[in-house]
Amino acid sequence: MEDEIIGGIYGIRNVANDKIYIGLSSDIYKRWKTHRMMLNRGKHINDHLQSAWNEYGENSFDFFIIEKISSNNIMLGTEMCLL
């Protein structure tokens, strides 16, 4: 499944407090790997997500797909609607 290239809107949920980071990618599984790598290194661009990752640990987070989308133009519009 993770070898499959899927574009769309995804979420990273902190199960301890139910807060969700929402993102957009043309390759969700690759993006999740990048998020994990940066978070584990303490170098994530989103300070709030990094702080929560540091406080609660990797096992307190779920990665999930909100919507699969194939067109980049449609993805941008969908992400804005969800925010």
Protein Blocks (a to p, Z undefined) as FASTA:
>chain_A
ZZpccedddddddfknopacddddfblklmmmmmmmmmmnopafblklmmmmmmnopmlp
ccddfbdcfbfklmmmmmmmmZZ
